[in-house]
Each structure stands twice: as structure tokens, then as C-alpha cells.
């Protein structure tokens, strides 16, 4: 598994990366390309799919400013034709923020948000995904591990 994560992280753009939640392979994470803006500069949204509840939750990466943290903000379905990037101060679908921690294959912390075209991290931790606020989508607090890279579309 580590060899897959290491090889894929070196060659896989973030928007083609696929992850599974350690110890709960029914929960997966992918990145969906979206428009970038000044407030939401990454050009991707995280999509966390829970096969047990049949729900997908979407999150927009953002840098924490002076606190040096990376975060993700819950948002509405980014795949819908009428999706628009929300105000950073709130908006429809905003259930809250979580700390986003990404590492390389050796668990060195990557101090940046994921960006379209950048190399995929080997491991991702979403700090509060186990919180009861997520109801049917609450999961164990654990790393998502890179397990594959899809071929670019086109």
C-alpha cells in the first residue's frame, strides 16, 4: 500500500487522485475540478463519498491566513450545473469548516491546500469528520490513504 501511495503521489495530479479511509474502505475521497477564485484558489473541491449512507459531501480548501492552518469548508454539490462558489463568510450548504492536514508518504506535513495540477498528497486527515454533526456520515478519525490515480480525461 505504501508503495502505491509513494508512486502515485509522485506522478498523480490531485484532481486524478483517489483515496479510501483507513479501516473504512466504504468511505472514499476524490477531488473534483472547479473554478478558482481569490477566496477559493485551489481549483478543486474535495468529495467525500460514504457508500454506507449513500451521501457525498463536498468541501472547498482554503488557507487559514495568519494561523498557518489549512482548512476545508463544507459546500453544496459542486457537480450541479448551477453551483456557484459561496461567500467565504457563509452561504447555502455551509455546515462548517474542518482542519485539513495532508502528508507525503513519509508523513511529512504538506503545508498548503491541494491545488489543481499539483502532486497529490499520500495521506489526508480531515480533523472533524468523526463529529456527531455529520450524523449518518460521521466516520472514524483516521487518514485517507491514496490508493489510485485515474487517467486524465480528454
Protein Blocks (a to p, Z undefined) as FASTA:
>chain_A
ZZmmmmmmmmmcfklgccddehiakbccddddddddfklmnopacddddfklopacdddd
ddehjnopacddddddfkbmklccddfkbcehiabdcddddddfkopacdbdddehiacd
fbdcdfklmpmklmmmpccddddddfbdcddeZZ
